Amino acid sequence: MKVVVTDCDFSDLTTERRILGPDIEVVAAPLPSADQLPEIAADADGLLVQYMNIDDDLLARLPNLRA
């Protein structure tokens, strides 16, 4: 599984990796645009978002996300 972390204020993702566990690939995507995120997260199962606005159109472009 893969989780993409967008627009994060933290310098590293140690806490996220510890919580999600060793079987989850955690990928940082600092400050992506709405046009860039589908490319970065095309195969992501989940998103962790701090500030970015995620609307229905963007979600439709990320078909692998799980509820």
Backbone as numpy.savetxt, mean C-alpha at the origin, in Angstrom:
# Nx Ny Nz CAx CAy CAz Cx Cy Cz
1.77 -12.76 0.20 0.94 -11.58 0.20 1.82 -10.33 0.20
1.23 -9.25 -0.29 1.97 -7.98 -0.40 1.08 -6.84 0.09
1.67 -5.96 0.92 1.00 -4.77 1.41 1.84 -3.56 1.02
1.20 -2.57 0.42 1.88 -1.33 0.04 1.50 -0.25 1.05
2.51 0.45 1.55 2.30 1.53 2.51 2.54 2.84 1.77
1.48 3.67 1.71 1.59 4.94 0.97 1.84 6.10 1.91
2.45 7.13 1.38 2.64 8.44 2.01 2.83 8.41 3.53
3.78 7.64 3.96 4.02 7.43 5.38 5.03 8.44 5.93
4.74 8.97 7.12 5.63 9.92 7.78 6.81 9.25 8.50
6.77 7.95 8.63 7.78 7.25 9.41 9.00 6.94 8.56
10.17 6.92 9.18 11.41 6.70 8.45 11.62 5.26 8.02
10.97 4.33 8.69 11.07 2.93 8.28 9.76 2.22 8.61
9.64 1.01 8.14 8.41 0.23 8.31 8.62 -0.98 9.22
9.53 -0.86 10.16 9.84 -1.96 11.07 8.61 -2.41 11.84
7.84 -1.48 12.36 6.64 -1.84 13.14 5.62 -2.55 12.26
5.39 -2.04 11.07 4.44 -2.68 10.16 4.88 -4.09 9.80
6.17 -4.25 9.52 6.68 -5.59 9.19 6.56 -6.55 10.37
6.81 -6.05 11.57 6.70 -6.89 12.77 5.25 -7.32 12.98
4.32 -6.39 12.83 2.90 -6.70 13.07 2.36 -7.64 11.99
2.70 -7.38 10.73 2.17 -8.19 9.64 2.82 -9.57 9.54
4.05 -9.67 10.01 4.72 -10.97 10.04 5.61 -11.21 8.84
6.41 -12.26 8.95 7.44 -12.52 7.94 6.90 -12.99 6.58
5.66 -13.43 6.53 5.12 -13.94 5.27 4.52 -12.84 4.39
4.49 -11.61 4.90 3.91 -10.49 4.16 5.03 -9.59 3.65
5.04 -9.34 2.36 5.99 -8.39 1.78 5.42 -6.99 2.00
6.19 -6.14 2.66 5.76 -4.76 2.94 6.60 -3.83 2.06
5.91 -3.03 1.24 6.58 -2.17 0.28 6.21 -0.72 0.56
7.21 0.14 0.66 6.98 1.57 0.87 6.74 2.25 -0.47
5.74 3.12 -0.50 5.44 3.92 -1.69 5.25 5.36 -1.25
6.34 6.04 -0.90 6.22 7.40 -0.39 5.71 8.37 -1.46
4.64 9.06 -1.12 4.06 10.12 -1.94 3.72 9.73 -3.38
3.05 8.60 -3.59 2.65 8.29 -4.96 1.45 9.14 -5.37
1.33 9.39 -6.65 0.12 10.06 -7.15 -0.94 9.00 -7.39
-2.15 9.42 -7.60 -3.23 8.47 -7.90 -2.95 7.72 -9.20
-2.19 8.32 -10.10 -1.83 7.65 -11.35 -0.71 6.63 -11.15
0.16 6.86 -10.19 1.30 5.97 -9.94 0.92 4.76 -9.08
-0.02 4.94 -8.17 -0.33 3.87 -7.22 -0.76 2.57 -7.89
-1.63 2.57 -8.91 -2.00 1.30 -9.53 -0.80 0.55 -10.13
0.18 1.27 -10.59 1.39 0.63 -11.11 2.21 0.02 -9.97
2.35 0.76 -8.89 3.14 0.30 -7.74 2.44 -0.86 -7.02
1.12 -0.77 -6.90 0.36 -1.72 -6.09 -0.47 -2.69 -6.93
-0.12 -2.88 -8.18 -0.91 -3.73 -9.07 -1.14 -5.12 -8.50
-0.15 -5.66 -7.83 -0.27 -7.02 -7.28 -0.42 -7.04 -5.76
-0.74 -5.90 -5.17 -0.87 -5.80 -3.71 -2.18 -6.40 -3.23
-2.11 -7.06 -2.10 -3.30 -7.61 -1.44 -3.91 -6.60 -0.48
-3.09 -5.63 -0.05 -3.57 -4.64 0.91 -2.83 -3.32 0.78
-3.45 -2.28 1.32 -2.85 -0.95 1.39 -2.90 -0.46 2.83
-1.84 0.19 3.25 -1.84 0.97 4.49 -1.65 2.41 4.05
-2.61 3.26 4.39 -2.63 4.63 3.88 -2.67 5.61 5.04
-1.83 6.63 4.97 -1.85 7.64 6.01 -2.67 8.86 5.58
-2.37 9.45 4.44 -3.05 10.68 4.01 -3.74 10.58 2.65
-3.25 9.75 1.79 -3.71 9.71 0.41 -5.21 9.43 0.33
-5.88 10.15 -0.56 -7.30 9.93 -0.79 -7.47 8.72 -1.72
-8.16 7.70 -1.24 -8.42 6.50 -2.03 -9.90 6.50 -2.37
-10.22 6.75 -3.63 -11.63 6.80 -4.02 -12.02 5.52 -4.78
-13.28 5.43 -5.15 -13.79 4.23 -5.83 -13.07 3.97 -7.15
-12.75 5.03 -7.89 -12.06 4.87 -9.16 -10.68 4.24 -8.97
-9.97 4.72 -7.95 -8.65 4.17 -7.67 -8.75 2.72 -7.20
-9.71 2.42 -6.35 -9.90 1.04 -5.89 -10.21 0.11 -7.07
-10.96 0.58 -8.03 -11.29 -0.24 -9.20 -10.05 -0.58 -10.01
-9.01 0.24 -9.91 -7.77 0.00 -10.63 -6.79 -0.87 -9.85
-7.22 -1.35 -8.69 -6.40 -2.22 -7.84 -7.19 -3.51 -7.55
-7.35 -4.37 -8.56 -8.25 -5.51 -8.44 -7.82 -6.60 -7.45
-6.56 -6.64 -7.07 -6.10 -7.69 -6.15 -6.32 -7.38 -4.68
-6.74 -6.15 -4.38 -6.95 -5.80 -2.97 -8.05 -6.67 -2.38
-7.84 -7.05 -1.14 -8.83 -7.86 -0.42 -9.57 -6.98 0.57
-10.81 -7.33 0.83 -11.61 -6.55 1.78 -11.17 -6.83 3.20
